[in-house]
Amino acid sequence: IYRLLYFAAGRGEPSAFVPFAKILDPTLPAWGSIEKDPVEAWNYYGKAQDAQAQAALKAWAEKAAQGGDAQARSALQAFKYKSGKFERIASAASSEL
């Protein structure tokens, strides 16, 4: 199932975004030997416009980063970059209207 979701999500199939993100989401139980990837989970939750899942992921990253988790610290930086990039794009688009 992982490979099916991996390829479907990678090819832009909207119905695969959230299930694939959940496999990678470190706030959820592990799925066999598949490594968690908070940044990719964030990306696919964003593609699915699942703000609630992104908020939970961000809350995990903030708490884990305070505890010294390097992956969480790195994820927080990526979330901020992606959010800032999105905000700049949205701002530029609205100023063109």
Helices and strands as residue ranges (DSSP letters): H 2-10, H 14-24, H 38-47, H 51-66, H 70-96
